[in-house]
């Protein structure tokens, strides 16, 4: 075992910015460059990647994909200017649903100077290839899914709320869109594709979809990254997770953040449960802090887990997360009157098989180490509209989730 690396089923790992990755599959994935854009800023940001075709990418590259692009090749972007540009390009579309930030009355006030809140966003943004080619959103006009405008709707949502940590699923435009843009906005990004992405079955796809994790460089420094391929009954599956250990620059305290996307569809409940169990086992290993050279666990790092779990709260995988030794709780339960009930939906769509209104997306957090200060409310049924999601005014079939969290005072600091 290499010192400093996690003793879990990790396929690609980096510590303190140094990567140790070995290609595990011989699959070569073609990544097509983004099409031309009328946006001056957007075109400038995409320039480094469009100037040289991204011909081929290994599923688990030997190069460190967590490293930012060369800063000399990137244009630093004013987020306000880019937001105005998004709004200008989207003028012909109806406005996105207005959503309020709900501040929790029971939340302890954050000591902003030495313990500023951390804004976390979770979002399945809908893979472009799946939206146009496989998902069958029969009430969504095909023109509403046009990438040349839909990408601005996604960016507008991100720029409106400006998270410190951004967790995305179904990302199939990472290298040509999100990596250069988010890096220009001051974020560090990491991406892990599904081993066998369904996007590759769609003609003129842009490569595989996967999970992406971004954090704001001004707020955090990276300590370690783990790329996981989730297993079920000791067998590798098609689902993945990214886990990063970050140090908060303001407090000096560490935070572990994970993003995942579990198996979709009804009938796969047992597989999702097994994948969740595997992820929890890895997270427990990663977050455990030992005393010196001994194996005795003395503390665990605070943890945030974001993801599209494809599981309602009634499923076994949800119960496993809720009752795990990691002490996790679901942030969005705090929007309910009793503080114990998940929202009625995080995704609402109409397919040939019928209408589906479900709660599948979650932000889990270590409740004894982190405090939730506020949450982004969900749009109403009227705001979503009769044709549901996606639509001209919302780019995905899943709603974004967002919360502000802060570190709770450590026991020794209260003495």
N, C-alpha and C positions, 0 to 999 in steps of 0.2 A: 504494500500500500504506500503510495506516495504521500509524504508528510503534508498535512494541510488539506488533503482531499477527503471527501466524504465516503464512508464505507457503506454505500447503498448502490442500487442498480442504476448508476449514472452513465449515460452514453457520451456526454460531452461536458467537461467541467473546466472552469477557470478560476483561479484564485489570485486576488490582487492584480487583476488585469492580465495575468499570464495564462495561456490556454494550453490544455493538453487534450487534444481531440483526435480520435482515430475514426476513419470512415468505416461504418459497420455494414453498409449495404453498397452494392455496386450500381444501384439505380442512379442515373444521371437525369437531373430535372432541368428542363429548359425554362428560362425565365425571360419573358418577352419585355422589351422596353415599353414604357408608358407612351401612349399616343401624344400627339402635339396638343398644346393647350393655348388658349387665348390669354391665359394669365401670365403676366410678366414675372411676378414673384414666384409663382408655381413653376414656371418654366425655368427660371434661374436655379431654383432648388433642385430640380430634376436634371439639370445640365450635366453634372459629373457622371451620372449613371447612363444618360442617354448618349453621351459622347462616345462611349465604348460599350458595345453590346454585352449584356450579361449572358453569355452564351450558355454556360453550364454551371450548375451548382450541385455538389454532392449533398446528399441528404444530411449527413453530419460532416461538414467541411473540416479539413485539416487546419485551415486558417481560423483565427478567432473571430467569429461573427459577432461577438459582443462588442468589439472595438468600434469606436466611432469612425466615420470617414475622416480623412485628413482635413483638419480644420481650415487649412489654406485653400482647399477646394470647395468649401461650403460658404454660403452667404448667410450671415447672421440676419435674422428676420425679426422685425418689430411685430409682435403678435397682434397689436391693435390694427396695424396696417393690413396684415393678412386677413384678419377678421372682416374688415371693411371690404376687402376685395372679394371675399367669399359672399358677403351679403349682396354686393353689386352683381356678381355673376348669377346669383340665385333670385334675382328680382322677379322673374316671371313665375316663380314657384310660390305657393302659399307659405306663409311663415311657419316655422316649427312650433309645436305646441308649447305654450308658456308653462314653465314648471318652477315652483317655489322651493327655496331652501327652507327646510323646517328645522328650527333650532329646538333642541330638546330641553325642556324645563328642568329635568333632573340632572342634566350634565353639569359637572363641575366647571367653573369658568377656567379657561386656559390662561396660563401665565405667558402671555404672548411673547414677551421678550426672551425668556430663557426656555420656554416650552411651546413654541408655535404649533398650531394645528397642522396636520398633514392631510391633504385632500387626495382621496383615492377614487378613481373611476374604473368601473367594470363595464365591458361592453362587447357583446357579440355583434360585429359590424356587418355581417352577412358577406360571405365570399362572393366576389363579382361573378365568377364562373357559375356558382350554384344559383345565384339569384336570376341570372339570365338563362341558364341552361338546364337546371335540374329540379329546382324547388317548387315550381308550379304554383306561383302566387296568382291565381286566376282573376283576382279583382284588382291587381296592380298593373297599370299600363306598362308595357315594355319600355316605353320612353322614360318612365320615371326611374328605371334602373340603369339608364345610360351613365357609364362610369365618368364621362367627361363632366357631368354635373353632380352625380351622386358623391364623388370624392369630396366636393366642396361642402356638401351637407354634413358629411362625417367630420370634416375639419372644423366646420362652424360650431358643431356641438362641442368638440374638444376645446376649441379656442374660447368659447363662451364661459366654460367652467374652469379651464386651466388647472388640471390636476397636477399634483406633485408626483403621483404614481398612476400610471395608466396601464390597465390590463385588458388586452384585446384577444378575441377569438375570431376564427374564420378570416384570417388575414391572408389574402393572396396577392397583395400589392405591397409587400414589405420593402423589397430592395429598390423598387422604382418610385415609390411614393412615400411611405411612412418613415422609412429610415432617414432619407435625406431631409425631409421636411421637419421631422421631430428633432433631428440633430441640429438643424438650423435654429430651432426654437429653444435650444438649450437642454435637450434630453439625451440620455444614453439609452440605447435600445438593444434588445436581445430577441431573437426569433428562433422558433423551432417548428419545423414543418411536420405534418403527419407523415408517417412512413409510406402510406398508400392513400394519398388524398383523392377524394372523389372529384375534385376539380380537374384532375388529369384526364377524366373521361369525357370532358367537354371540349369540343373543337375550339380552337383559337383561345385556349386557356392561357393564363398568365403564370402558370406554375402551381405548385401545391399550396394549399392553405394550411395555416397552423396558428400557434399562439405567439403573441408578442407582449413583451413587458418593457415599459419605458419608465425611467425615473428622471427627475429634474437634477441636473448635475450641481446646481447651486445649493441644493438642499441635502444631497446625499453623496457619499463616496461608496464605491463598490468594494466589498470584501471577498465575496465568492459567488459563483454562479453554478447551478446544477441543471443540466438538461436531462429530463427523465422520460423514458418510454414506459408507460404504465403497464403492469402485468396483471393477469387474472389467473388464479390457480397455477402459478409459476410459468405461465405462457405469456410472451409479449403480445400486446394488443396494438391497435392502430391509434391509440390516444396518447397524448403527451402532456408534459407539464414543464414549466420553467420555475426555478426557485432561486431567488437571489437574497443574499445577506447584505444589508446596507447599514452604513453608519450615518446617523443624522448629524449634520454639521453643527446645528444649533445646540443640541443637547449632549452630543458625544455618545448617545445610546444607540444600540443596534436594533434593527428590525428585520425580520425575515418576511419576504413577500413571495407568494406563489400564484401562478395563473395556470388554469387547466380548462379542458373541454372534454367532458366524458361522452361515452357512446350514446348516440341518439336513438330514437324510435321506441315504441312500445314493444314489449317482449324481451327487452334486453336489461331488465331490472337487475338480475343477478350479476350480469357482467359489470354494470355500473357500480354495484355494491363492492365487487371484488377490486375494481379499479380504485375506488375510493379508499378501500382498506390498504391497498398498496401505497397510495399517495400518503395516507396518514402515517404509515410506518416510516416512509422516507422522511417526512417532515419531522417526525419525532427524533430521528437520528440527527438530522441537520440542525435542529434548534437546540439540541441538548448541549450544555456546556459542562465540561468535566473539570475536576480539580487537579491541576498540575498534570503529571503524567499518569494519574490514576484513571480508572474507568468509572469512578463513581460520579453520577450526575448530580451537580449541585444547583443548577438553575436551568431554565429554558428561555430562549429568546422570545420576545413578543412576536406574534405571527399574524399576518393577514393573508387570507386565501380567497382569491377572486376566481369566478368561473361560471361558465354555462354547464351546469351539472346534468342537464336534460332530465332532471328528476324533480317531481313534485315533493312537497314536504312529507307526504305519506310514504315515500319510498325508504327502503332500508339504508341506502347510502346517506340520505339526509340524517337519519337517526344515528348512524355511526359517527358522523361529524359532530353532531350535537352532544353526544355522550363520550367523545374521545378523551383520553387523558390529557390532551393538549389544552383543554379548557376553552374550547371555541364556542362562540355564539354567533348567530346571524344578525347582522346590523339592521336589516330592514324590518325585523320584527318590532323594532322600537317605534316605527311609525303607527303601529296599531294602538288602540285604546288600552289594551291590557298588556302591551309590550311583549306578547308571546305568540302573536299571529303574523304569519307572512302576508305580504300584499296579495290581492286576488289574482294578479297577473304580472309577468315581466315580459311576456311575448303574446301576441294576438294576431293570428293570421288566418287566411282562408285559402285552402287548397282544394283540389278536386275531391279529396276524401271528406271534406267538410271544414267547419270552423273550429279552430283550436285556440283556447284562451287558458294559458297555463303560467304557473310560477316555476321557472327553471333556473334562474340566475341568482347568484348569492355573493355577498361579501361577508366572509367569516373573519372573526378577530378574536384575539386572546382577551377575554373579558376581565381578567384580574390584573392585566398589565396595560390595557389600552381602554380609553374612554371615547365613546362616540358623541361628538358635539352637535352635529347636524346631519341631515339627510336630504337628498333631492327628491321631492315628491314625484309621484307618478302621474302622467296625464290621465284625464277622465275618459270615459267611453266616448263622450261627445267630442272631445278634443282629438281622439284617435280617428274617429269617423267611421262610417258604415262599411267602408272597404277595407278597414283594418290596416295591418302593416305587412310589408313596406308600402310607401305611398309617395306622392309628390312632395309632401312636407316632412317625411321622416324616412331616413335612408336604409333602415334595417327592420327585420321582423322582430328583433329584440330591442327592448328599451335599455338605455344606459342607466346604470346605478352609480350613485356618487355619495360619499360621506366624508366628513371631516373628523379625523381622530386625533387624539393626543396621548402622550405617555402618561400613565398614572404615576404618582409619586412612589418611588421605591421605599420599602419599609425603613431602610437605614437612613433615608433622607428626612423621615418624619421624626426622628429621635432628637 
